[in-house]
Amino acid sequence: MIRHIDSVDTYKEIVGKHPEVLVDFFATWCGPCKMLHPVLETVSDKLEGKVVVAQCDIDKNPEIAGAFKVQSVPTLVFFKEGKPVLATAGYMDENGLMKFIEAAQAK
């Protein structure tokens, strides 16, 4: 299940209370973001109970996106214990996303 970050409070609740969180910064008008969504759903299901997957709409939450210097969408940021450890931008398939998560978990 993908969680939705719709405020600074929701961001703090999700990222602050879970040991590992993948946040997808996206925009509704972004084609690659739309392509990434089903990949995120699949990965979220596979990693249920281990990694929380969340999405943050940059147009509705510019202050959160700005805090992480999001320049393009989609941007994925992996958090461990509330701190960003790895980020990447652009679409990736399920295999690529799993490798990104594994690399972030190793940090």
ZAVOKE-688159 format. One line per field, with one value per atom (N, C-alpha, C, O): residue number from 1; residue in one letter; atom name; x, y, z. Coordinates in Angstrom, 3 decimals. Example, Ala and Ser with C-alpha at 12.3 -4.5 7.8 and 13.67 -1.06 7.14 Angstrom:
BEGIN
num	[1_1_1_1_2_2_2_2]
residu	[a_a_a_a_s_s_s_s]
atome	[N_CA_C_O_N_CA_C_O]
u	[13.190_12.300_13.200_14.236_12.850_13.670_12.900_13.409]
v	[-5.690_-4.500_-3.300_-3.319_-2.250_-1.060_0.030_1.138]
w	[7.800_7.800_7.800_8.465_7.080_7.140_7.870_8.039]
This chain:
BEGIN
num	[1_1_1_1_2_2_2_2_3_3_3_3_4_4_4_4_5_5_5_5_6_6_6_6_7_7_7_7_8_8_8_8_9_9_9_9_10_10_10_10_11_11_11_11_12_12_12_12_13_13_13_13_14_14_14_14_15_15_15_15_16_16_16_16_17_17_17_17_18_18_18_18_19_19_19_19_20_20_20_20_21_21_21_21_22_22_22_22_23_23_23_23_24_24_24_24_25_25_25_25_26_26_26_26_27_27_27_27_28_28_28_28_29_29_29_29_30_30_30_30_31_31_31_31_32_32_32_32_33_33_33_33_34_34_34_34_35_35_35_35_36_36_36_36_37_37_37_37_38_38_38_38_39_39_39_39_40_40_40_40_41_41_41_41_42_42_42_42_43_43_43_43_44_44_44_44_45_45_45_45_46_46_46_46_47_47_47_47_48_48_48_48_49_49_49_49_50_50_50_50_51_51_51_51_52_52_52_52_53_53_53_53_54_54_54_54_55_55_55_55_56_56_56_56_57_57_57_57_58_58_58_58_59_59_59_59_60_60_60_60_61_61_61_61_62_62_62_62_63_63_63_63_64_64_64_64_65_65_65_65_66_66_66_66_67_67_67_67_68_68_68_68_69_69_69_69_70_70_70_70_71_71_71_71_72_72_72_72_73_73_73_73_74_74_74_74_75_75_75_75_76_76_76_76_77_77_77_77_78_78_78_78_79_79_79_79_80_80_80_80_81_81_81_81_82_82_82_82_83_83_83_83_84_84_84_84_85_85_85_85_86_86_86_86_87_87_87_87_88_88_88_88_89_89_89_89_90_90_90_90_91_91_91_91_92_92_92_92_93_93_93_93_94_94_94_94_95_95_95_95_96_96_96_96_97_97_97_97_98_98_98_98_99_99_99_99_100_100_100_100_101_101_101_101_102_102_102_102_103_103_103_103_104_104_104_104_105_105_105_105_106_106_106_106_107_107_107_107]
residu	[m_m_m_m_i_i_i_i_r_r_r_r_h_h_h_h_i_i_i_i_d_d_d_d_s_s_s_s_v_v_v_v_d_d_d_d_t_t_t_t_y_y_y_y_k_k_k_k_e_e_e_e_i_i_i_i_v_v_v_v_g_g_g_g_k_k_k_k_h_h_h_h_p_p_p_p_e_e_e_e_v_v_v_v_l_l_l_l_v_v_v_v_d_d_d_d_f_f_f_f_f_f_f_f_a_a_a_a_t_t_t_t_w_w_w_w_c_c_c_c_g_g_g_g_p_p_p_p_c_c_c_c_k_k_k_k_m_m_m_m_l_l_l_l_h_h_h_h_p_p_p_p_v_v_v_v_l_l_l_l_e_e_e_e_t_t_t_t_v_v_v_v_s_s_s_s_d_d_d_d_k_k_k_k_l_l_l_l_e_e_e_e_g_g_g_g_k_k_k_k_v_v_v_v_v_v_v_v_v_v_v_v_a_a_a_a_q_q_q_q_c_c_c_c_d_d_d_d_i_i_i_i_d_d_d_d_k_k_k_k_n_n_n_n_p_p_p_p_e_e_e_e_i_i_i_i_a_a_a_a_g_g_g_g_a_a_a_a_f_f_f_f_k_k_k_k_v_v_v_v_q_q_q_q_s_s_s_s_v_v_v_v_p_p_p_p_t_t_t_t_l_l_l_l_v_v_v_v_f_f_f_f_f_f_f_f_k_k_k_k_e_e_e_e_g_g_g_g_k_k_k_k_p_p_p_p_v_v_v_v_l_l_l_l_a_a_a_a_t_t_t_t_a_a_a_a_g_g_g_g_y_y_y_y_m_m_m_m_d_d_d_d_e_e_e_e_n_n_n_n_g_g_g_g_l_l_l_l_m_m_m_m_k_k_k_k_f_f_f_f_i_i_i_i_e_e_e_e_a_a_a_a_a_a_a_a_q_q_q_q_a_a_a_a_k_k_k_k]
atome	[N_CA_C_O_N_CA_C_O_N_CA_C_O_N_CA_C_O_N_CA_C_O_N_CA_C_O_N_CA_C_O_N_CA_C_O_N_CA_C_O_N_CA_C_O_N_CA_C_O_N_CA_C_O_N_CA_C_O_N_CA_C_O_N_CA_C_O_N_CA_C_O_N_CA_C_O_N_CA_C_O_N_CA_C_O_N_CA_C_O_N_CA_C_O_N_CA_C_O_N_CA_C_O_N_CA_C_O_N_CA_C_O_N_CA_C_O_N_CA_C_O_N_CA_C_O_N_CA_C_O_N_CA_C_O_N_CA_C_O_N_CA_C_O_N_CA_C_O_N_CA_C_O_N_CA_C_O_N_CA_C_O_N_CA_C_O_N_CA_C_O_N_CA_C_O_N_CA_C_O_N_CA_C_O_N_CA_C_O_N_CA_C_O_N_CA_C_O_N_CA_C_O_N_CA_C_O_N_CA_C_O_N_CA_C_O_N_CA_C_O_N_CA_C_O_N_CA_C_O_N_CA_C_O_N_CA_C_O_N_CA_C_O_N_CA_C_O_N_CA_C_O_N_CA_C_O_N_CA_C_O_N_CA_C_O_N_CA_C_O_N_CA_C_O_N_CA_C_O_N_CA_C_O_N_CA_C_O_N_CA_C_O_N_CA_C_O_N_CA_C_O_N_CA_C_O_N_CA_C_O_N_CA_C_O_N_CA_C_O_N_CA_C_O_N_CA_C_O_N_CA_C_O_N_CA_C_O_N_CA_C_O_N_CA_C_O_N_CA_C_O_N_CA_C_O_N_CA_C_O_N_CA_C_O_N_CA_C_O_N_CA_C_O_N_CA_C_O_N_CA_C_O_N_CA_C_O_N_CA_C_O_N_CA_C_O_N_CA_C_O_N_CA_C_O_N_CA_C_O_N_CA_C_O_N_CA_C_O_N_CA_C_O_N_CA_C_O_N_CA_C_O_N_CA_C_O_N_CA_C_O_N_CA_C_O_N_CA_C_O_N_CA_C_O_N_CA_C_O_N_CA_C_O_N_CA_C_O_N_CA_C_O_N_CA_C_O_N_CA_C_O]
u	[0.844_0.000_0.896_1.809_0.619_1.365_0.697_-0.514_1.494_0.974_1.091_1.923_0.268_0.286_0.670_0.060_1.692_2.147_1.421_1.652_0.542_-0.237_-0.026_-0.715_0.945_1.260_2.602_3.104_3.170_4.418_4.195_5.070_3.029_2.729_2.695_3.241_2.059_2.002_3.409_3.761_4.209_5.601_6.339_6.987_6.240_6.934_6.437_7.221_5.142_4.556_5.083_5.468_5.101_5.524_7.037_7.499_7.801_9.258_9.852_10.842_9.254_9.790_9.498_10.232_8.440_8.023_8.373_8.113_8.963_9.297_10.795_11.358_11.450_12.899_13.355_14.402_12.584_12.962_11.752_10.695_11.935_10.840_11.372_12.410_10.651_10.940_9.879_8.688_10.308_9.366_9.538_10.640_8.420_8.366_7.807_6.636_8.643_8.179_7.718_8.512_6.424_5.834_4.950_4.700_4.484_3.492_2.441_2.759_1.195_0.096_0.225_-0.292_0.906_1.054_2.271_2.516_3.026_4.297_4.093_3.644_4.424_4.279_5.090_4.530_6.408_7.198_6.691_6.818_6.119_5.551_4.381_4.237_3.546_2.391_2.855_2.246_3.944_4.485_5.081_5.033_5.643_6.292_5.286_5.601_4.089_3.112_2.840_2.913_2.529_2.285_3.524_3.401_4.708_5.944_6.043_6.390_5.734_5.753_4.745_5.033_3.565_2.549_3.055_2.889_3.674_4.203_5.295_5.283_6.237_7.343_6.820_7.302_5.841_5.242_4.641_4.808_3.942_3.353_4.437_4.316_5.503_6.587_7.321_7.762_7.450_8.225_7.355_7.837_6.083_5.147_5.720_6.155_5.713_6.235_7.729_8.263_8.414_9.857_10.166_10.852_9.651_9.892_8.541_7.685_8.352_7.135_7.366_8.383_6.416_6.483_5.455_4.287_5.907_5.018_5.205_6.251_4.173_4.239_3.921_3.094_4.608_4.407_4.251_5.181_3.076_2.793_3.513_3.206_4.471_5.283_4.464_4.813_3.388_2.564_1.711_1.421_1.313_0.506_1.362_0.890_2.626_3.532_4.887_5.909_4.915_6.191_7.225_8.428_6.761_7.713_8.485_9.668_7.819_8.499_9.456_10.609_8.977_9.830_11.037_12.147_10.825_11.907_12.947_14.139_12.493_13.415_14.415_15.522_14.025_14.906_15.463_16.013_15.307_15.854_15.443_16.259_14.164_13.644_13.633_12.938_14.417_14.550_13.726_13.290_13.516_12.766_11.923_12.174_10.934_10.074_10.056_10.152_9.935_9.900_11.289_12.295_11.319_12.531_12.210_11.201_13.081_12.906_13.975_15.160_13.543_14.466_14.214_13.080_15.292_15.183_15.664_16.755_14.848_15.144_15.400_14.683_16.431_16.685_16.699_17.434_15.880_15.784_15.548_16.107_14.710_14.330_15.290_15.021_16.417_17.416_17.523_17.523_17.613_17.772_19.165_20.169_19.222_20.515_20.856_22.029_19.837_20.091_18.921_17.765_19.239_18.190_18.520_19.683_17.489_17.648_16.455_15.409_16.622_15.525_15.270_16.180_14.009_13.634_12.925_12.929_12.317_11.583_12.560_13.666_12.150_12.893_11.908_10.826_12.304_11.440_11.578_12.351_10.819_10.799_12.181_12.580_12.907_14.244_15.170_15.913_15.119_15.944_15.587_16.466_14.292_13.843_14.279_14.695_14.184_14.616_16.128_16.576_16.904_18.352_18.645_19.543_17.889_18.051_17.774_18.533_16.694_16.330_17.412_17.793_17.900_18.954_20.215_20.849_20.568_21.742_21.535_22.457_20.323_20.023_20.051_20.533_19.544_19.527_20.947_21.192_21.869_23.259_24.029_25.116_23.468_24.170_24.019_24.544]
v	[-1.176_0.000_1.248_1.376_2.129_3.374_4.399_4.609_5.026_6.081_7.412_7.567_8.358_9.667_10.753_10.908_11.494_12.616_13.854_14.299_14.404_15.562_16.788_17.799_16.682_17.826_17.562_16.438_18.592_18.424_17.452_16.645_17.531_16.623_15.167_14.291_14.905_13.542_13.059_11.906_13.953_13.616_13.193_12.147_13.999_13.696_12.379_11.593_12.151_10.923_9.694_8.711_9.746_8.583_8.379_7.291_9.415_9.278_9.144_8.439_9.813_9.784_8.524_8.198_7.805_6.658_5.300_4.264_5.301_4.029_3.999_5.006_2.851_2.792_2.988_3.589_2.489_2.623_3.085_2.454_4.207_4.795_5.242_5.898_4.880_5.351_6.380_6.070_7.612_8.664_8.990_9.271_8.947_9.321_10.732_10.959_11.683_13.046_13.078_12.848_13.367_13.273_14.473_15.316_14.524_15.524_14.821_13.901_15.248_14.589_14.739_13.908_15.786_16.053_15.350_15.478_14.613_14.010_12.599_11.705_12.404_11.096_9.999_8.957_10.196_9.152_8.838_7.706_9.836_9.600_8.630_7.728_8.830_7.938_6.520_5.551_6.400_5.074_4.408_3.185_5.203_4.671_4.174_3.279_4.742_4.420_2.912_2.398_2.177_0.731_-0.028_-1.031_0.442_-0.171_0.020_-0.909_1.233_1.508_0.634_0.142_0.439_-0.403_-1.833_-2.439_-2.371_-3.733_-3.857_-4.787_-2.922_-2.945_-2.757_-3.401_-1.881_-1.661_-2.959_-3.286_-3.698_-4.971_-5.986_-6.700_-6.039_-6.992_-6.693_-7.611_-5.427_-5.025_-4.661_-4.063_-5.020_-4.730_-5.214_-6.359_-4.319_-4.678_-4.428_-4.508_-4.123_-3.864_-2.420_-1.714_-1.987_-0.633_0.029_-0.543_1.228_1.991_2.789_3.467_2.703_3.478_4.595_4.357_5.824_6.986_7.864_7.835_8.642_9.584_10.983_11.173_11.965_13.360_14.171_14.254_14.768_15.600_16.939_17.696_17.229_18.441_19.714_20.753_19.653_20.843_21.175_22.343_20.151_20.368_20.584_21.129_20.153_20.242_20.810_20.147_22.029_22.581_22.760_22.700_22.983_23.176_21.897_21.950_20.747_19.470_19.172_18.807_19.328_19.089_20.025_19.615_21.267_22.242_21.878_22.120_21.299_20.921_19.868_19.776_19.075_18.032_18.401_17.561_19.688_20.228_19.398_19.115_19.016_18.258_19.171_20.187_18.795_19.590_19.018_19.750_17.703_17.054_15.938_15.484_15.517_14.433_13.316_13.587_12.082_11.662_11.693_11.404_12.045_11.936_10.992_11.148_10.015_9.040_9.287_9.399_9.371_9.557_8.437_8.205_7.749_6.668_7.184_7.743_6.995_7.456_6.263_5.264_6.382_5.415_6.194_7.170_5.752_6.404_7.910_8.708_8.290_9.688_10.541_11.721_9.968_10.742_10.243_9.035_11.170_10.738_10.135_10.740_8.941_8.286_8.126_8.001_8.129_7.964_8.542_8.417_9.179_9.761_9.505_9.344_9.472_9.322_9.982_10.184_10.312_10.938_10.144_9.551_10.148_9.495_8.175_7.608_7.704_6.432_5.270_5.325_4.224_2.966_1.813_1.945_0.683_-0.494_-1.156_-0.708_-2.219_-2.875_-3.366_-3.197_-3.966_-4.464_-3.316_-3.431_-2.222_-1.062_-0.470_-0.068_-0.419_0.137_-0.754_-0.253_-2.049_-2.958_-2.811_-2.854_-2.638_-2.449_-1.130_-1.068_-0.075_1.213_1.060_1.569_0.363_0.158_-0.650_-0.322_-1.701_-2.526_-1.687_-1.811_-0.833_0.023_1.001_1.262_1.535_2.478_1.773_2.334_0.565_-0.188_-0.514_-0.641_-0.647_-0.989_0.206_0.038_1.422_2.624_2.791_3.747]
w	[0.000_0.000_0.000_0.815_-0.902_-0.980_-0.067_-0.133_0.776_1.648_0.919_0.025_1.298_0.642_1.631_2.689_1.256_2.073_1.560_0.436_2.395_1.953_2.835_2.692_3.757_4.614_5.295_5.279_5.884_6.636_7.796_8.109_8.429_9.540_9.078_9.749_7.937_7.405_7.057_7.310_6.475_6.156_7.425_7.451_8.465_9.722_10.316_10.848_10.220_10.768_10.034_10.667_8.699_7.909_7.994_8.337_7.685_7.633_9.041_9.234_10.009_11.359_12.144_13.077_11.789_12.593_11.995_12.607_10.803_10.161_9.868_9.438_10.095_9.918_8.470_8.232_7.502_6.090_5.283_5.297_4.579_3.800_2.447_2.363_1.388_0.037_-0.315_-0.318_-0.612_-0.981_-2.457_-2.927_-3.174_-4.587_-4.674_-4.372_-5.087_-5.343_-6.794_-7.707_-7.010_-8.344_-8.635_-7.773_-9.882_-10.286_-11.129_-11.883_-11.006_-11.724_-13.242_-13.988_-13.702_-15.130_-15.751_-16.950_-14.941_-15.376_-15.931_-15.214_-17.205_-17.852_-17.183_-16.842_-16.980_-16.311_-14.896_-14.429_-14.217_-12.876_-12.969_-12.143_-13.990_-14.182_-14.488_-14.034_-15.265_-15.596_-14.360_-14.230_-13.454_-12.260_-11.220_-10.435_-11.207_-10.161_-10.024_-8.908_-11.115_-10.929_-10.448_-9.745_-10.821_-10.337_-8.825_-8.096_-8.361_-6.920_-6.179_-5.088_-6.767_-6.122_-5.960_-4.901_-7.012_-6.963_-5.912_-5.106_-5.920_-4.957_-3.532_-2.600_-3.369_-2.051_-1.515_-0.340_-2.379_-1.961_-1.586_-0.591_-2.402_-2.149_-0.844_-0.151_-0.515_0.662_1.863_2.826_1.803_2.901_4.227_4.350_5.223_6.526_6.672_7.778_5.561_5.611_5.247_5.987_4.096_3.606_3.345_2.670_3.877_3.607_2.329_2.187_1.401_0.156_0.253_0.562_-0.015_0.079_-1.152_-1.801_-1.459_-2.575_-2.072_-1.180_-2.675_-2.311_-3.597_-4.399_-3.790_-4.958_-4.785_-3.865_-5.673_-5.514_-5.698_-5.137_-6.469_-6.690_-5.467_-5.207_-4.721_-3.525_-2.280_-1.282_-2.342_-1.189_-1.588_-1.408_-2.129_-2.604_-1.493_-1.751_-0.251_0.841_1.146_1.482_1.031_1.282_0.133_0.360_-1.098_-2.267_-2.250_-2.588_-1.861_-1.791_-0.749_-0.937_0.343_1.412_0.941_1.473_-0.057_-0.590_-1.960_-2.672_-2.319_-3.566_-4.786_-5.663_-4.825_-5.960_-7.181_-7.206_-8.195_-9.418_-10.565_-11.453_-10.540_-11.609_-10.998_-9.882_-11.745_-11.276_-12.320_-13.517_-11.883_-10.481_-9.844_-10.492_-8.578_-7.761_-6.609_-5.921_-6.413_-5.342_-4.284_-4.597_-3.033_-1.915_-0.907_-0.486_-0.528_0.443_1.796_1.902_2.824_4.181_5.091_5.043_5.921_6.990_8.290_8.438_9.228_10.539_10.399_11.152_9.423_9.250_8.451_8.224_8.014_7.276_5.832_5.597_4.857_3.466_3.258_3.633_2.658_2.435_0.954_0.599_0.084_-1.346_-2.126_-1.722_-3.254_-4.100_-5.565_-5.935_-6.380_-7.816_-8.496_-7.879_-9.762_-10.511_-11.785_-12.364_-12.207_-13.455_-13.238_-12.146_-14.315_-14.289_-14.178_-14.717_-13.483_-13.503_-13.401_-12.828_-13.967_-13.908_-12.529_-11.682_-12.332_-11.023_-10.610_-9.457_-11.532_-11.236_-10.821_-9.846_-11.559_-11.237_-9.881_-9.119_-9.584_-8.310_-7.145_-6.100_-7.321_-6.258_-6.008_-4.863_-7.079_-6.928_-6.211_-5.372_-6.537_-5.868_-4.370_-3.545_-4.021_-2.611_-1.893_-0.769_-2.540_-1.935_-1.679_-0.631_-2.650_-2.484_-1.323_-0.550_-1.209_-0.123_1.231_2.215_1.281_2.543_3.011_4.211_2.077_2.406_2.965_3.517_2.826_3.305_4.811_5.382]
